[in-house]
């Protein structure tokens, strides 16, 4: 009878997984790796975007402070001019433009390392006499701060002369004055009398007040082209002002002085290029060289200014900003001070 081996039996051979199972495992591993890489890239991208966002915000704040510094410089110039003279004319220090000055020239070394982007920027700007143009606000006036607004006939006549000189409808002067009265709440303070001026909605609303020359387009009769033409000769200031004959164009001077001819306006501009006017009487003597000469009744001229427009631009490879700031100057001599009326950012 055969004997049975008592030794230990050999282990069974290892089971080899089928090829399909190995392929699934490899695909799963690849998917996990791809998902992890995608998440890592997403986190890195978000961090990069956040870093750029913070950098842009910092650059924006730095640019804003640079613009503010430029405005403060302009205010200092205007106060300094008021201490030296009570006349404003082209040729004074405030009228000299600044052309592309590198900002790094004004920053200390430690600030240059922190503000490298701003240090590479250039600043340019100029100060414009806002009273070198006819003020549309002169169309209305009131005898006292608490008194109601009313049409200023001298201002209306001046605006009619300006419109006529630039080949626009002079009837717009009266229409603009009425619009301004309604926008200021005068004439009953409602829009019932002229629905063309209504802002929409209820019939008892009055139109929005004018802030810039571009707002003239809201008044019926003005078009884009007419507003563009007028922008060189008119402005809109908060208060009643006269035209500064030392800085105004011939068109503005013709509007401000009744019965003035083009040849007389040219004579005034030629005279001021050699000797600026020191008073209204000085202007009258040029027009009529005789003792006791005076300007015609209704003349809206002066030889100084209380409002100035500061134009500022900052540009570099990463920056391109423009801002206009209206500055009001009050007082005279050592008691002069300035305030910022408004600041408008201009599309670069």
Secondary structure, DSSP 8 states (H G I E B T S, - for coil): ------S-----------HHHHHHHHHHHHHHHHHHHHHHHHHHHHHHHHHHHHHHHHHHHHHHHHHHHHHHHHHHHHHHHHHH-S---TTSGGGS-EEEEEGGGGS-HHHHHH-HHHHT-EEEEEEEEGGGSEEGGGGEE-SSTTS--EE-HHHHHHHHHHHHHTTS-TTHHHHHHHHHHHHTT-GGG-STT-GGG--SSSTT-------SGGGGGGSTT--HHHHHHHTTTEE--SS---EETTT--HHHHHHHSTT--HHHHHHHHHHHTTS---SHHHHHHHHS-STT----TT--EES--SEEEEEEEEESSS-EEEEEEEEEEES-GGG-EEEEEEEEEE--
